């Protein structure tokens, strides 16, 4: 059976091109798909209120429900735009949710999965921000902070983050960061590393082990596929 890996769609509005393309992709997942792995940042912003207040995400949520009804399992790794995922994913979809990296055994291989936002250990400012977002205090704030205010705060922080993105790219070579991080995981016994976050699709082999950066659904529309023990990087082309 096939496993599909996606990350970094940063969905906003159903009429957006990337939103529509991802909907089309999920509606026609490759045959024999049994698991969809979402490696974070499916949404531009999501925090797990109950009930779900984000009406602009209803279409993608309905599509995910169709997948689970068809027998496709969902594994979700929280990113830096979606955290404390809440009851929709665990109760409604029966998804397995991980707040951070995890190791899955697939066809006898140890696969290290991560969003990728913890790869750069020297980005101290971001590491502090991630700690705050994933903290118990933020989880508790869900019950007292109105969704509209939470969305406004997230928009402001996202705007500031985007302004500094170019500076980060000039300062660090993201591909080399992923490679170095993957080699550490290989030394610990993992057979492959699959990551998102950096929006840079690439796949390569290092001494028989595989590094896969799945890219994004903003400009590349790329995804990873595990099929019969082999990882590949594919690009979605709408028929």
C-alpha positions as CSV (number, residue, x, y, z in Angstrom):
1,X,0.0,0.0,0.0
2,X,1.1,3.6,-0.7
3,X,1.8,6.3,1.9
4,X,1.5,9.9,0.9
5,X,3.4,12.8,2.5
6,X,2.4,16.5,2.2
7,X,3.3,19.7,4.0
8,X,3.1,23.4,3.9
9,X,-0.1,24.2,2.1
10,X,-0.7,27.2,4.3
11,X,-4.4,27.2,3.3
12,X,-6.3,30.5,3.6
13,X,-9.4,30.7,1.4
14,X,-11.2,28.0,-0.6
15,X,-11.0,30.1,-3.8
16,X,-7.2,30.3,-3.6
17,X,-5.4,28.3,-6.3
18,X,-3.3,26.2,-3.8
19,X,-6.5,25.4,-1.8
20,X,-8.3,24.2,-5.0
21,X,-5.4,22.2,-6.2
22,X,-4.9,20.4,-2.9
23,X,-8.7,19.6,-2.8
24,X,-8.4,18.1,-6.3
25,X,-5.3,16.1,-5.2
26,X,-6.9,14.7,-2.1
27,X,-10.1,13.8,-4.1
28,X,-8.0,11.6,-6.4
29,X,-5.3,10.2,-4.2
30,X,-3.2,7.5,-5.9
31,X,-4.8,4.1,-5.9
32,X,-3.9,1.8,-2.9
33,X,-3.2,4.8,-0.7
34,X,-3.7,3.7,2.9
35,X,-2.2,6.6,4.9
36,X,-1.9,10.3,4.4
37,X,0.9,11.9,6.4
38,X,0.4,15.7,6.9
39,X,3.8,17.1,8.1
40,X,2.5,20.4,9.4
41,X,1.3,23.8,8.2
42,X,-1.6,22.5,6.3
43,X,-3.3,25.7,7.4
44,X,-2.1,29.2,7.6
45,X,-3.4,29.2,11.1
46,X,-5.1,26.6,13.2
47,X,-5.5,26.1,16.9
48,X,-7.9,23.5,18.3
49,X,-11.0,25.2,19.4
50,X,-14.1,23.1,20.1
51,X,-16.3,23.5,18.1
52,X,-14.3,24.5,15.0
53,X,-14.8,28.2,14.3
54,X,-12.8,28.5,11.1
55,X,-15.5,28.3,8.5
56,X,-13.1,28.9,5.6
57,X,-11.6,25.5,6.3
58,X,-14.8,23.5,6.1
59,X,-14.2,22.3,2.5
60,X,-10.8,20.8,3.3
61,X,-12.2,19.3,6.5
62,X,-15.0,17.6,4.6
63,X,-12.5,16.2,2.1
64,X,-10.4,14.8,4.9
65,X,-13.6,13.2,6.3
66,X,-14.2,11.5,3.0
67,X,-10.7,10.1,3.0
68,X,-11.2,8.5,6.5
69,X,-14.6,7.2,5.4
70,X,-12.8,5.5,2.5
71,X,-10.4,3.8,4.9
72,X,-7.4,6.1,4.5
73,X,-5.7,6.8,7.8
74,X,-4.4,10.3,8.7
75,X,-1.2,11.0,10.7
76,X,-0.7,14.7,11.5
77,X,2.5,16.3,12.7
78,X,1.9,19.8,14.1
79,X,3.8,22.6,12.4
80,X,4.5,26.2,13.3
81,X,1.2,27.4,12.0
82,X,-1.1,24.6,13.3
83,X,-0.8,23.4,16.9
84,X,-3.0,22.0,19.7
85,X,-5.0,20.5,16.9
86,X,-8.0,19.7,19.0
87,X,-10.9,17.3,18.8
88,X,-11.7,17.5,15.1
89,X,-8.6,15.6,14.1
90,X,-8.6,13.1,16.9
91,X,-12.4,12.5,17.4
92,X,-13.9,13.2,14.0
93,X,-11.0,11.9,11.8
94,X,-9.5,9.5,14.2
95,X,-6.1,10.9,13.2
96,X,-2.9,10.2,15.1
97,X,-1.6,13.6,16.1
98,X,2.1,14.3,17.0
99,X,3.1,17.6,18.5
100,X,6.7,17.0,17.3
101,X,8.8,14.6,15.3
102,X,8.1,10.9,15.4
103,X,9.5,7.6,14.1
104,X,7.3,5.3,12.1
105,X,8.1,1.8,11.1
106,X,7.0,1.3,7.5
107,X,7.7,-2.0,5.7
108,X,10.4,-2.8,8.3
109,X,12.2,0.6,7.9
110,X,12.6,3.2,10.5
111,X,11.3,6.5,9.0
112,X,11.9,9.8,10.9
113,X,9.1,12.2,10.3
114,X,9.2,15.9,11.2
115,X,7.7,19.2,10.2
116,X,11.2,20.5,10.1
117,X,11.0,23.6,12.2
118,X,13.3,22.2,14.8
119,X,16.0,21.4,12.4
120,X,17.8,24.7,12.7
121,X,19.0,24.7,16.3
122,X,20.7,28.1,15.9
123,X,17.5,30.0,15.1
124,X,17.0,30.9,18.8
125,X,14.3,33.4,18.2
126,X,12.1,30.9,16.4
127,X,12.8,28.2,18.9
128,X,11.5,30.5,21.7
129,X,8.4,31.3,19.6
130,X,7.8,27.6,19.0
131,X,8.1,26.9,22.7
132,X,5.4,29.5,23.4
133,X,3.0,28.3,20.8
134,X,3.3,24.6,21.9
135,X,3.2,25.4,25.6
136,X,0.5,24.4,28.1
137,X,-0.2,28.1,28.6
138,X,-1.2,28.6,25.0
139,X,-3.3,25.4,25.2
140,X,-5.1,26.9,28.2
141,X,-5.6,30.2,26.4
142,X,-7.9,28.4,23.9
143,X,-10.6,28.5,26.5
144,X,-10.4,32.3,27.1
145,X,-9.1,33.9,23.9
146,X,-11.8,34.5,21.2
147,X,-10.9,32.8,17.9
148,X,-11.0,36.2,16.1
149,X,-8.4,37.6,18.4
150,X,-6.3,34.5,18.1
151,X,-6.4,34.8,14.3
152,X,-5.5,38.4,14.4
153,X,-2.5,37.7,16.6
154,X,-1.4,34.9,14.3
155,X,-1.8,37.1,11.2
156,X,0.4,39.8,12.7
157,X,3.1,37.3,13.8
158,X,2.9,35.6,10.4
159,X,3.4,38.9,8.7
160,X,6.5,39.6,10.7
161,X,7.8,36.1,10.2
162,X,7.5,36.4,6.4
163,X,9.4,39.7,6.4
164,X,12.4,37.9,8.0
165,X,12.1,34.8,5.8
166,X,14.4,36.2,3.1
167,X,17.0,37.2,5.8
168,X,16.9,33.6,7.1
169,X,17.4,32.2,3.7
170,X,20.5,34.3,3.1
171,X,21.9,33.4,6.5
172,X,21.4,29.7,6.3
173,X,21.5,27.0,3.6
174,X,18.3,25.1,4.3
175,X,19.3,22.1,2.2
176,X,22.5,21.7,4.0
177,X,20.7,22.0,7.3
178,X,18.3,19.2,6.4
179,X,21.2,17.0,5.2
180,X,23.2,17.5,8.4
181,X,20.1,16.9,10.5
182,X,19.3,13.7,8.6
183,X,22.8,12.3,9.0
184,X,22.3,12.6,12.8
185,X,19.1,10.6,12.5
186,X,20.8,8.0,10.3
187,X,23.5,7.6,13.0
188,X,20.7,6.8,15.4
189,X,19.4,4.0,13.2
190,X,16.8,5.6,11.0
191,X,16.6,4.6,7.4
192,X,15.0,7.7,6.0
193,X,14.1,11.3,7.0
194,X,11.1,13.1,5.7
195,X,10.6,16.8,6.4
196,X,8.6,19.8,5.5
197,X,8.9,23.5,6.6
198,X,11.6,24.7,4.3
199,X,9.4,24.7,1.1
200,X,12.3,23.3,-0.8
201,X,11.5,20.0,-2.6
202,X,14.4,17.6,-3.0
203,X,15.2,13.9,-2.6
204,X,18.6,12.3,-2.3
205,X,20.3,9.2,-1.1
206,X,23.1,9.2,1.5
207,X,24.9,5.8,1.9
208,X,21.7,3.9,1.1
209,X,19.4,6.1,3.3
210,X,17.0,8.6,1.9
211,X,16.5,12.3,2.6
212,X,13.1,13.7,1.4
213,X,12.1,17.3,1.7
214,X,8.5,17.3,0.5
215,X,8.3,21.0,-0.7
216,X,5.0,22.8,-0.4
217,X,1.6,23.5,-1.9
218,X,2.2,27.2,-2.5
219,X,4.6,27.2,-5.5
220,X,5.8,23.6,-6.0
221,X,2.7,21.4,-5.4
222,X,5.0,18.5,-4.5
223,X,4.5,15.4,-2.3
224,X,6.3,12.3,-1.2
225,X,5.2,8.7,-2.0
226,X,6.3,5.5,-0.2
227,X,5.5,2.5,-2.4
228,X,7.0,-1.0,-2.0
229,X,9.9,0.2,0.1
230,X,10.8,3.1,-2.2
231,X,10.5,6.8,-1.5
232,X,9.9,9.2,-4.4
233,X,9.1,12.9,-4.9
234,X,6.2,13.7,-7.2
235,X,4.6,16.9,-8.5
236,X,0.8,17.2,-8.8
237,X,-0.5,18.0,-12.2
238,X,-4.2,18.6,-12.4
239,X,-5.8,16.8,-15.3
